[in-house]
């Protein structure tokens, strides 16, 4: 099991639509969307994607200004 916490900073006008896109990604759960464009997500590893790969995919989404992994937990 591998779980990562990621903070995404998006353009404020894009955050709601971006949160919907993120929620549809395998292994991603959206926890908070703020008015100033911050989105807090967790990512679990899945057969389709591992958290580092998902982080890179998130960073490349339109409307994302930055995305940073702030927490990682790994256990068997």
Kinemage of the C-alpha trace (Angstrom):
@kinemage 1
@onewidth
@group {chain A} dominant
@subgroup {mainchain}
@vectorlist {calphas} color= white
{ca unk a 1} P 0.000 0.000 0.000
{ca unk a 2} L 1.319 3.403 -0.970
{ca unk a 3} L -0.639 6.575 -0.162
{ca unk a 4} L 0.523 10.095 -0.986
{ca unk a 5} L -0.903 13.485 -0.044
{ca unk a 6} L -0.639 16.140 -2.743
{ca unk a 7} L -1.450 19.847 -2.715
{ca unk a 8} L -2.447 21.173 -6.120
{ca unk a 9} L -2.440 24.895 -6.826
{ca unk a 10} L -4.716 25.836 -9.706
{ca unk a 11} L -5.997 29.032 -11.216
{ca unk a 12} L -8.970 29.973 -8.980
{ca unk a 13} L -11.421 29.929 -11.886
{ca unk a 14} L -10.273 26.456 -12.932
{ca unk a 15} L -10.302 24.730 -9.542
{ca unk a 16} L -13.859 23.319 -9.612
{ca unk a 17} L -13.493 21.762 -13.060
{ca unk a 18} L -10.016 20.545 -12.226
{ca unk a 19} L -11.296 18.882 -9.044
{ca unk a 20} L -13.806 16.940 -11.167
{ca unk a 21} L -11.012 15.833 -13.509
{ca unk a 22} L -8.835 14.780 -10.582
{ca unk a 23} L -11.668 12.794 -8.970
{ca unk a 24} L -12.001 10.708 -12.144
{ca unk a 25} L -8.310 9.715 -12.112
{ca unk a 26} L -7.608 6.170 -10.838
{ca unk a 27} L -6.627 6.113 -7.173
{ca unk a 28} L -7.271 9.855 -6.594
{ca unk a 29} L -9.570 11.230 -3.887
{ca unk a 30} L -10.280 14.967 -3.682
{ca unk a 31} L -10.616 16.170 -0.091
{ca unk a 32} L -10.707 19.982 -0.235
{ca unk a 33} L -11.090 22.710 -2.850
{ca unk a 34} L -10.509 26.285 -1.659
{ca unk a 35} L -11.691 29.532 -3.237
{ca unk a 36} L -8.112 30.578 -3.967
{ca unk a 37} L -7.399 27.494 -6.115
{ca unk a 38} L -5.820 25.012 -3.713
{ca unk a 39} L -6.928 21.395 -3.987
{ca unk a 40} L -5.920 18.698 -1.502
{ca unk a 41} L -5.879 15.155 -2.840
{ca unk a 42} L -4.664 11.733 -1.796
{ca unk a 43} L -3.358 9.179 -4.252
{ca unk a 44} L -3.301 5.421 -3.695
{ca unk a 45} L -1.290 3.145 -5.918
{ca unk a 46} L -3.414 1.236 -8.408
{ca unk a 47} L -2.576 -1.294 -11.115
{ca unk a 48} L -2.938 1.555 -13.649
{ca unk a 49} L -0.800 4.179 -11.877
{ca unk a 50} L 1.663 4.623 -9.062
{ca unk a 51} L 1.655 7.880 -7.025
{ca unk a 52} L 4.803 9.388 -8.630
{ca unk a 53} L 3.328 8.818 -12.092
{ca unk a 54} L -0.003 10.272 -10.986
{ca unk a 55} L 1.792 13.335 -9.568
{ca unk a 56} L 3.450 13.943 -12.939
{ca unk a 57} L 0.084 13.548 -14.700
{ca unk a 58} L -1.520 16.042 -12.293
{ca unk a 59} L 1.294 18.559 -12.849
{ca unk a 60} L 0.618 18.412 -16.605
{ca unk a 61} L -3.148 19.018 -16.424
{ca unk a 62} L -4.405 22.294 -17.921
{ca unk a 63} L -5.044 24.866 -15.196
{ca unk a 64} L -2.520 23.413 -12.731
{ca unk a 65} L 0.050 25.974 -11.597
{ca unk a 66} L 1.886 23.529 -9.308
{ca unk a 67} L 1.449 20.207 -7.549
{ca unk a 68} L 3.613 19.004 -4.678
{ca unk a 69} L 3.705 15.770 -2.743
{ca unk a 70} L 3.578 16.692 0.945
{ca unk a 71} L 3.083 13.268 2.515
{ca unk a 72} L 3.849 9.660 1.633
{ca unk a 73} L 3.044 6.455 3.496
{ca unk a 74} L 4.213 3.046 2.351
{ca unk a 75} L 3.461 -0.293 4.019
{ca unk a 76} L 3.031 -3.897 3.002
